[in-house]
């Protein structure tokens, strides 16, 4: 009987380890795709706004495209290291480390969404005060409209990223409910039934 329980425990532990490994691979794949999307968006913005900056004849357009290029410098600066980290993956992690990484990632995207609303609000404010800026009206309008555009993209991006990670994270609780332990007398299996 003890051999059967030991064999069952080993099979279950392999199953749990496999689930943790698969979850980690999926987690990294999600991050890889998200960072690839963010980086692609930034590159497209560089190309379009970079070319438009040099071909613009009016000050407003120059300032709008200038801010787009500056903004996407930050986006590419986040996307490249994020992509590399996700691509490399990392070694095996414990369930506790996975849960911590999952919650941290979800929190980051939620906090970013709040910041994105702030960027949009700052852009709206800049446009509202632009008429009072005399010689800098075009700068305020251009930068303001760029902030609204970039903040809106990031608001959608971060909301989608949160949703994807949150949906994927729902697979974790089933894994947290099962634990194996050993003692001098044998192997213990604990399943929380809630």
C-alpha positions as CSV (number, residue, x, y, z in Angstrom):
1,X,0.0,0.0,0.0
2,X,2.9,2.4,0.9
3,X,4.4,1.8,-2.6
4,X,1.2,2.7,-4.3
5,X,0.8,5.9,-2.2
6,X,4.4,6.8,-2.9
7,X,3.9,6.1,-6.6
8,X,0.7,8.2,-6.6
9,X,2.5,11.0,-4.8
10,X,5.4,11.0,-7.3
11,X,2.9,11.1,-10.2
12,X,1.1,14.0,-8.6
13,X,4.3,15.9,-7.8
14,X,5.4,15.5,-11.4
15,X,2.0,16.7,-12.6
16,X,2.2,19.8,-10.3
17,X,5.8,20.5,-11.4
18,X,4.7,20.2,-15.0
19,X,1.8,22.6,-14.4
20,X,4.2,25.1,-12.7
21,X,6.6,24.8,-15.6
22,X,3.9,25.2,-18.2
23,X,2.4,28.2,-16.3
24,X,5.9,29.9,-16.2
25,X,6.4,29.3,-20.0
26,X,3.0,30.7,-20.8
27,X,3.6,33.7,-18.4
28,X,6.9,34.4,-20.2
29,X,5.3,34.0,-23.6
30,X,2.6,36.5,-22.7
31,X,5.2,39.0,-21.6
32,X,7.3,38.4,-24.7
33,X,4.3,39.1,-27.0
34,X,3.3,42.2,-25.0
35,X,6.8,43.6,-25.2
36,X,7.0,42.8,-28.9
37,X,3.7,44.7,-29.4
38,X,4.9,47.7,-27.4
39,X,8.2,47.7,-29.2
40,X,6.6,47.4,-32.6
41,X,4.2,50.3,-31.8
42,X,7.3,52.4,-30.7
43,X,9.2,51.6,-34.0
44,X,6.2,52.5,-36.1
45,X,5.9,55.8,-34.2
46,X,9.6,56.5,-34.7
47,X,9.3,56.0,-38.4
48,X,6.1,58.0,-38.9
49,X,6.8,60.8,-36.5
50,X,10.5,60.9,-37.3
51,X,9.7,61.5,-41.0
52,X,6.8,63.8,-40.3
53,X,8.9,66.0,-38.0
54,X,11.4,66.7,-40.7
55,X,8.8,67.3,-43.4
56,X,6.5,69.4,-41.2
57,X,6.2,73.0,-42.2
58,X,4.2,74.3,-39.2
59,X,5.3,74.5,-35.6
60,X,2.3,72.6,-34.2
61,X,3.1,69.5,-36.3
62,X,6.8,69.6,-35.5
63,X,6.0,69.7,-31.7
64,X,3.4,66.9,-32.0
65,X,5.8,64.6,-33.8
66,X,8.7,65.6,-31.6
67,X,6.8,64.5,-28.5
68,X,5.7,61.2,-30.2
69,X,9.4,60.4,-30.8
70,X,10.4,61.3,-27.3
71,X,7.5,59.3,-25.8
72,X,8.3,56.2,-27.8
73,X,12.0,56.4,-26.8
74,X,10.6,55.5,-23.3
75,X,8.4,52.8,-24.8
76,X,11.3,51.1,-26.7
77,X,13.4,51.5,-23.5
78,X,10.9,49.4,-21.7
79,X,10.0,47.0,-24.5
80,X,13.6,45.8,-25.3
81,X,14.7,44.8,-21.8
82,X,11.2,43.4,-21.1
83,X,11.3,41.3,-24.2
84,X,14.8,40.0,-23.5
85,X,13.9,39.1,-19.9
86,X,10.7,37.3,-21.1
87,X,12.6,35.6,-23.9
88,X,15.3,34.3,-21.6
89,X,12.6,32.9,-19.3
90,X,14.7,31.8,-16.4
91,X,15.1,28.7,-14.3
92,X,12.5,26.7,-12.5
93,X,10.7,28.7,-9.9
94,X,8.6,27.8,-6.9
95,X,4.8,28.2,-6.8
96,X,5.2,31.0,-4.3
97,X,7.6,32.8,-6.6
98,X,5.1,32.4,-9.5
99,X,2.2,33.7,-7.5
100,X,4.3,36.7,-6.4
101,X,5.4,37.4,-10.0
102,X,1.8,37.1,-11.2
103,X,0.4,39.5,-8.6
104,X,3.3,41.9,-9.2
105,X,2.7,41.9,-12.9
106,X,-1.0,42.5,-12.6
107,X,-0.4,45.3,-10.1
108,X,2.1,47.0,-12.5
109,X,-0.4,47.1,-15.3
110,X,-3.2,48.4,-13.1
111,X,-0.9,51.2,-11.7
112,X,0.1,52.0,-15.3
113,X,-3.5,52.4,-16.3
114,X,-3.9,55.0,-13.6
115,X,-0.8,56.8,-14.8
116,X,-2.1,56.6,-18.4
117,X,-5.2,58.5,-17.3
118,X,-2.9,61.1,-15.8
119,X,-1.1,61.4,-19.2
120,X,-4.3,61.9,-21.0
121,X,-5.4,64.5,-18.4
122,X,-2.1,66.3,-18.7
123,X,-2.5,66.4,-22.5
124,X,-6.1,67.8,-22.2
125,X,-4.8,70.4,-19.7
126,X,-2.0,71.5,-22.1
127,X,-4.5,72.0,-24.9
128,X,-6.8,74.0,-22.7
129,X,-4.0,76.4,-21.6
130,X,-2.4,76.6,-25.0
131,X,-4.3,79.8,-26.1
132,X,-2.8,81.6,-23.0
133,X,0.8,80.6,-23.8
134,X,1.4,83.3,-26.5
135,X,4.6,82.2,-28.3
136,X,4.3,78.6,-27.1
137,X,0.7,77.8,-28.1
138,X,1.9,75.4,-30.9
139,X,4.2,73.6,-28.4
140,X,1.4,73.2,-25.9
141,X,-1.1,72.0,-28.5
142,X,1.3,69.7,-30.2
143,X,2.6,68.2,-26.9
144,X,-0.9,68.0,-25.5
145,X,-2.3,66.1,-28.5
146,X,0.7,63.8,-28.4
147,X,0.1,63.1,-24.7
148,X,-3.5,62.3,-25.4
149,X,-2.6,60.0,-28.3
150,X,0.2,58.1,-26.5
151,X,-1.7,58.0,-23.2
152,X,-4.8,56.6,-24.9
153,X,-2.7,53.9,-26.6
154,X,-1.0,52.9,-23.3
155,X,-4.4,53.0,-21.5
156,X,-5.7,50.3,-23.9
157,X,-2.4,48.4,-24.0
158,X,-2.1,48.2,-20.2
159,X,-5.8,47.3,-19.8
160,X,-5.4,44.5,-22.3
161,X,-2.2,43.3,-20.7
162,X,-3.8,43.3,-17.3
163,X,-6.8,41.3,-18.7
164,X,-4.5,38.7,-20.4
165,X,-2.4,38.2,-17.3
166,X,-5.4,38.2,-14.9
167,X,-7.1,35.6,-17.1
168,X,-4.0,33.5,-17.2
169,X,-3.5,33.9,-13.5
170,X,-6.8,32.2,-12.8
171,X,-5.0,28.9,-13.4
172,X,-2.8,29.4,-10.3
173,X,-5.4,28.8,-7.5
174,X,-5.8,25.2,-8.5
175,X,-2.1,24.7,-8.2
176,X,-2.0,26.5,-4.8
177,X,-4.5,24.1,-3.3
178,X,-2.2,21.0,-3.6
179,X,0.9,20.4,-1.6
180,X,3.2,17.5,-0.9
181,X,5.3,17.0,2.2
182,X,7.6,14.4,3.5
183,X,8.5,13.2,6.9
184,X,10.4,10.3,8.4
185,X,7.3,8.2,8.1
186,X,6.3,8.9,4.5
187,X,4.8,11.3,2.0
188,X,1.9,13.6,2.8
189,X,-0.5,14.9,0.3
190,X,-2.7,17.9,1.2
191,X,-5.6,19.1,-1.0
192,X,-7.5,22.2,0.2
193,X,-11.2,21.8,-0.6
194,X,-12.2,25.4,0.4
